[in-house]
Amino acid sequence: MNADEELAKDLGPIAALTIGVGTMIGAGIFVLPGSAVGELGPLAALAFVIGGAIALLTALSASELGTAMPVSGGAYYYVNQGLGPLFGSIAGWGNWIGLAFASAFYMYGFGEYVNQFVSVSSLAIGPVGLESAQLIGLVGAAFFITVNYVGAKETGLLQNLIVIILVGILSVFTLFGLLDANVETLRPIDPFGWGELLPVTGIIFVSYLGFVQITSVGEEIQDPGRNLPRAVIGSVVIVTAMYALILLAILAAVETDVVANNETAVVDVARLLMGPVGAAALLFGGLLATASSANASILASSRINFAMGRDKLVTPKINEVHPRFATPYRAIAITGGLILLFIVAGNLELLATAGSVLHLIVYGLLNLALIVFREADPEGYDPDFEVPFYPVTPILGAVCSFALIAFIEPFVILLSIGFVAFAAIWYLGYARSQVEVPGVLAQYVLRRSEELPDFAVSATTAVQPGEGDYRVMVPLANPAHEKHLITLASAIADQHDGTVVAVNIVQVPNQTSLAAAREQEEHDAAAHLLDQARADAETHGVDVETHAVLSHRGIEEVFDAARRYGADTCVMGWGPNSHRSPGRAETAIDELAHSLPCDFLVFRDRGFDPARILLPTAGGPDSELAATIARTLRDQYRADVTLFHVAENGDRENGERFLRSWAAEHGLGDATLSVETGDVQRRIADAASDATLLIIGATEKGLLSRLVRRTLVLDVLEDVDCSVLLAEKRHERSLRERIFGTKSRSADRSEIGVTPEPSTPDPTEIEEEPP
């Protein structure tokens, strides 16, 4: 089954917090202080505070977006939805590759600490030379990749344990530092001047990558509206305070030379302050910290990869969830491979700064995405947490994030620009033809095209998603009709080189929560139905997806599913009480609230046999769709098609002229033409007596008129013995049109082959029109 299912909500509030704290605490305390102090002296503590302040601005924006959209993907997902798939590709690749760089950096640092315990010789394989830290990092990375592969729950439990132990060790270490502190040791606080403050801030910013990664697993956090903002903001505040306090404590307790340019500085400081036992404890803490950072980064990066696959920015096959572990195992495997490659190819400084720059780009875009969501105010955007001091906060977050990039090593900036260019080319060359959602910004611009400058509208149009594959959705419930519905859908999908999307919607009583239903629901019947649908579709040689959906709603969920899965056509069954709105695909309730999201074909199944097709018509948009389906079945099954027209006013000659012209316009010039006069319903029923399938345009009658009296289409359905296929095109209508309809009764009859009469309109129709 294609896994568009939700990931299990296995991460509680502590596990969510420790993903952020665990990711950030490692590099900031155990790897980077040596180089930062070597450049700035005691002023290095301020660099960490500035980095934390910049991170906090983005953390506020991420918290609002995360509570509005608690789904897998985090920053990438928000940028993709807000700014559109072009920027989504940049954010997705940047976040994914940036985290892979950071994970490699953490594991490299892990190797440095392990090498303090055991001496590992370097290794040369041909032209590739591997240092001791690299070899150890490769082994550690492989271990944590495996941990993530077997499940987020296990990852969260491991993260909790690591961070609790780590915070305990650092608390004791800080206490010893404070007891031995001498403020005079901190003077001068800026021995090397202030010129390197921002460049060092750019280098150490890799210490602040963990907070947004909490939102990357937002789909797996329990009660995200409450727990996600606490975890995101809390992790930044806690870690920033720890960075500043610990760094000042150790610099006040020992000479600056002990710390400067020392990759394991905290171990040497602990040896001076606490003796061999303290050194061993901090060495063990360094192992935990770097391992914790790598573990959390691997978890978050694989979820971004997973989300990109779900949005088709990369192949959706990456989307598959493991049947046993319920994790996106392919995404984890690919991410793990990149991490191992970066460990082999990089060094500590390159890995750290590359991770920083790519994330600063993503963070800047995230803040811009928040502004777009606020200004466009799209339907469904209802966050539980809102950014304070809007719009100042996200504007500062974007400006500071982009500005800090300028202070990083030029080579790394060029490398990151190369990744951004690759992401843009990837979108334009591959993903643009696959993705279907344009983003809130594009919708906002195009809705206001007359008000905005031409260059803005042109640029938006130029990068709009192209046409993706044609998708035919089939809502399945009754196994007796599955094969015929799938066969019909497969014929349509094959004609368009598209995909069949089989969906089983299980309606849950309102009194039962969906979570409880998910635990209690017996899935065997649904799984068997979808497995059979897959097998039947594959026999026709078409691509197929299957999805199981639990919902409190019945038919209404079909329309949401059609939007969710990007359906171009929906093929569904029809029964006596299927829709409560005779002659249409929509329910009465949905009629008032929505436009039809795609073309709908509603099949009255009395056996699927397209050998002899009868298509009554007198024009109209839905009969045009009926003609398209007739052509498809003709081409797929060599069906005989008869076009039928009832000249109600008795003018057979004009009727024949119309039918010949209509057949030529709709690619049915080889069809048999039949024109009759007299009672419409009886003539259609007589003509259908020799047909195996009647294809008919659904009515365009409005809700009120359909509630007042039965429609002609429904009467015809009851009078024929063959299967019937109702066709209704995708459309948008105003509320007035939804209530009162868009056509007169004569036009309603024209969909099924009745020539509109040039006589006085039906008085009942006039009464339905408001003054």
Secondary structure, 3 states (H helix, E strand, C coil): CCCCCCCCCCECHHHHHHHHHHHHHHHHHHCCHHHHHHHHHHHHHHHHHHHHHHHHHHHHHHHHHHHHCCCECHHHHHHHHHHCHHHHHHHHHHHHHHHHHHHHHHHHHHHHHHHHHCCCCCEEECCEEECHHHHHHHHHHHHHHHHHHCCHHHHHHHHHHHHHHHHHHHHHHHHHHHHCCCHHHHCCCCCCCCCCHHHHHHHHHHHHCHHHHHHHEHHHECCHHHHHHHHHHHHHHHHHHHHHHHHHHHHHHCCHHHHCCCCCHHHHHHHHHHHHHHHHHHHHHHHHHHHHHHHHHHHHHHHHHHHHHHCCCCCHHHHCCCCCCCCCHHHHHHHHHHHHHHHHHCCHHHHHHHHHHHHHHHHHHHHHHHHHHHHHCCCCCCCCCCCCCCCHHHHHHHHHHHHHHCCCCHHHHHHHHHHHHHHHHHHHHCHHHCCCCCCHHHHHHHHCCCCCCHHHHHHHHHCCCCCCCCEEEEEECCHHHHHHHHHHHHHHHHHCCCEEEEEEEEECCCCCCHHHHHHHCCCHHHHHHHHHHHHHHHHCCCEEEEEEEEECCCHHHHHHHHHHCCCCEEEEECCCCCCCCCCCCCCHHHHHHCCECCEEEEEECCCCCCCEEEEECCCCHHHHHHHHHHHHHHHHHCCEEEEEEECCCCCHHHHHHHHHHHHHHCCCCCCEEEEECCCHHHHHHHHHCCCCEEEEECCCCCHHHHHHCCCHHHHHHHHCCCEEEEEECCECCCHHHHHHCCCCHHHHHHCCCECCCCCCCCHHHHHHCCC
